[in-house]
Amino acid sequence: MLSMMQPWVSTSIYMGSLLANETTSTLTPIEQTARFRLLGLLPLSLFLVRFLEYALIVKSPVHILWSCHIANLTLAIGLFLVNSLMIRVASYLLILGVLPWALDMVVIQRITQVSLLSHIAGAGITIIVLRRIRIAPNYWQYALIFFLALQQLTRLLTEPGPYTNINVAHHAYGAWKDLFTSYWEYWVVNTALVALALWLIESILFRIFPIREGKCEEGLRATLYDRRAKIWSRY
């Protein structure tokens, strides 16, 4: 199954690298910004395919509330709007979710092609995007707030159960149940671990993609608006 998915993953990453290519000299600034926005079609398609799988095959559409799927949707919207906050928050959450997802797949010994694509390709797209907008400090805090808000929303929209503990919104996960006497004790520890993980993710990415002038969302938007202003000034 993994060998079957390799062409899908590599194709998604390749398409993303083409759309986000910063060195294409034949494109005008507006065309470069448009190509960057088009990257949003990739995570949007991952979200929609996953939703269709939950709705039509699993018969449990509420599972689309998992943070990794909502992060794909958020990344798509952020790319369409060229919004650095949404892009970075979604990217951090997608990267954060890869290891827990992989461990979960090992435990249950079951993996679907769509699940593999949405997690691995989603994380790969974030690397391509972050190379373009770069990393600014302290965005991990917004990612944490986003996750906690989504977690509590999930708690309101779902019923407690063995298969509906989405975003660990109702009880401790797996072996963690034996370590805590109440859910909220677990919640405090889990929140602290998520915060630490997000901080580490940002720290590592900042070393790889430090923000620099002209290579961020503000620079892309400024290029677009300056070009529009020049066009309107002719009339």
C-alpha positions in Angstrom: 0.0 0.0 0.0 2.9 2.4 0.8 4.4 1.7 -2.6 1.1 2.5 -4.2 0.9 5.9 -2.5 4.4 7.0 -3.3 3.5 8.4 -6.8 0.6 10.3 -5.2 2.7 11.9 -2.6 5.7 12.7 -4.9 3.3 14.2 -7.5 1.7 16.5 -4.9 5.1 17.6 -3.6 6.3 18.1 -7.2 3.3 20.2 -8.1 3.7 22.3 -5.0 7.4 22.9 -5.8 6.5 24.1 -9.3 3.8 26.4 -8.1 5.9 27.9 -5.4 9.1 28.3 -7.4 10.6 31.6 -6.6 13.2 31.7 -9.3 10.9 31.7 -12.3 12.1 34.7 -14.2 9.3 34.6 -16.8 6.6 35.4 -14.3 5.5 38.9 -13.4 5.1 39.7 -9.6 1.3 39.3 -9.9 1.7 36.0 -11.7 4.1 34.8 -8.9 1.5 35.8 -6.3 -1.2 34.0 -8.2 0.8 30.8 -8.4 1.4 31.0 -4.7 -2.4 31.3 -4.1 -3.0 28.3 -6.3 -1.0 26.2 -3.9 -4.1 26.3 -1.7 -5.9 23.9 -4.1 -3.6 21.1 -2.9 -4.5 21.2 0.9 -8.1 21.9 0.0 -8.3 18.8 -2.2 -6.8 16.8 0.7 -9.4 18.1 3.0 -12.3 17.4 0.6 -11.1 13.9 -0.2 -10.8 13.1 3.5 -14.3 14.5 4.2 -15.8 12.4 1.4 -14.1 9.3 2.9 -15.5 10.0 6.3 -19.0 10.9 5.0 -19.5 8.1 2.4 -17.3 5.2 3.5 -16.8 5.6 7.3 -20.3 7.1 7.8 -18.9 9.4 10.5 -18.3 12.9 9.0 -17.7 14.3 12.5 -14.1 12.8 12.3 -13.3 15.7 9.9 -12.8 17.7 13.0 -9.4 16.1 13.7 -6.9 18.9 13.9 -4.9 17.7 11.0 -7.8 17.9 8.6 -8.9 21.3 9.9 -5.3 22.4 9.5 -5.4 21.4 5.8 -8.5 23.5 5.3 -6.9 26.4 7.2 -3.8 26.2 5.2 -5.8 26.3 2.0 -7.7 29.4 3.1 -4.5 31.0 4.3 -2.9 30.4 0.9 -5.9 31.8 -1.0 -5.8 34.9 1.2 -1.9 35.0 1.4 -2.3 35.3 5.2 0.9 34.4 7.0 -0.8 33.8 10.4 -3.2 31.2 9.0 -0.4 29.6 7.0 2.0 29.3 9.9 -0.6 28.1 12.4 -1.8 25.4 10.0 1.7 24.4 9.1 2.8 23.9 12.7 -0.3 21.8 13.4 0.2 19.6 10.3 3.8 19.0 11.2 2.8 18.4 14.9 0.3 15.7 13.8 2.6 13.5 11.8 4.3 11.6 14.6 1.1 10.9 16.7 -0.6 9.8 13.5 2.3 7.5 12.6 2.3 6.0 16.1 -1.4 5.5 16.0 -1.2 3.7 12.6 1.4 1.3 14.1 -0.8 0.6 17.1 -4.0 -0.1 15.1 -2.1 -1.7 12.2 -4.4 -0.1 9.7 -3.7 2.7 7.2 -5.7 4.0 4.3 -4.3 5.6 1.2 -6.3 8.8 1.8 -5.0 9.0 5.4 -1.4 8.6 4.3 -1.8 11.2 1.6 -3.5 13.8 3.8 -0.8 13.6 6.5 2.4 13.1 4.5 1.5 15.2 1.5 0.0 17.9 3.8 3.2 18.2 5.8 5.2 18.2 2.6 3.2 21.1 1.2 3.8 23.1 4.4 7.6 22.8 3.9 7.3 24.2 0.4 5.0 27.1 1.6 7.2 27.9 4.6 10.2 28.2 2.4 8.4 31.0 0.7 6.9 33.0 3.6 9.6 32.1 6.1 9.3 31.7 9.8 8.7 34.5 12.3 9.0 34.0 16.1 6.1 33.4 18.5 3.5 32.1 16.0 3.5 28.8 18.0 1.4 30.5 20.6 -1.3 31.2 18.0 -1.1 27.6 16.9 -1.6 26.5 20.5 -4.7 28.7 21.0 -6.1 27.5 17.7 -5.7 23.9 18.8 -7.2 24.4 22.2 -10.2 26.3 20.7 -10.7 23.4 18.2 -10.4 20.9 21.0 -13.2 22.5 23.0 -15.4 23.0 20.0 -14.9 19.2 19.3 -15.9 18.5 22.9 -19.2 20.4 22.4 -20.0 18.8 19.0 -19.2 15.2 19.8 -20.3 12.6 22.3 -17.8 10.8 24.5 -17.0 7.3 23.2 -14.1 5.0 22.2 -14.2 6.1 18.6 -15.2 9.8 19.1 -12.3 11.0 21.3 -11.4 13.4 18.5 -8.6 15.8 19.4 -8.5 14.0 22.8 -11.5 16.2 23.7 -13.2 13.7 26.1 -10.6 11.5 27.8 -7.0 10.6 28.0 -5.6 8.7 25.0 -4.4 5.1 25.2 -2.1 4.2 28.1 -2.4 7.7 29.4 -5.7 6.8 31.0 -3.9 4.8 33.7 -1.8 7.8 34.7 -4.5 10.3 35.6 -7.5 10.2 37.9 -9.4 12.9 35.9 -9.5 14.2 32.4 -8.6 17.7 33.3 -5.4 16.6 35.0 -4.5 14.9 31.7 -5.6 18.0 29.8 -3.1 20.2 31.6 -0.2 17.8 30.9 -1.3 17.3 27.3 -1.6 21.0 26.7 1.9 21.6 28.2 3.3 18.9 25.9 1.6 20.3 22.8 2.9 23.8 23.7 6.4 22.4 24.0 6.2 20.5 20.8 4.9 23.6 18.9 7.7 25.7 20.3 10.3 23.1 19.3 8.8 22.9 15.8 9.0 26.7 15.4 12.5 26.9 16.8 13.8 24.3 14.3 11.9 25.8 11.4 13.2 29.3 12.3 16.8 28.0 12.0 16.0 26.6 8.5 13.7 29.3 7.2 14.4 32.5 9.1 12.3 35.4 8.0 13.9 37.9 5.6 12.7 41.0 4.0 10.7 40.6 0.8 10.1 36.8 1.3 7.0 36.9 3.5 3.3 37.4 3.2 3.5 41.1 3.6 6.0 41.3 0.8 3.7 39.3 -1.5 0.7 41.4 -0.7 2.7 44.6 -1.1 3.9 43.5 -4.5 0.4 42.8 -5.6 -1.1 46.1 -4.3 1.8 48.1 -5.7 1.3 46.6 -9.1 -2.5 47.4 -9.0 -1.7 51.0 -7.9 0.6 51.5 -10.9 -2.1 50.2 -13.3 -4.8 52.4 -11.9 -2.5 55.5 -11.9 -2.4 55.3 -15.7 -6.1 56.3 -15.9 
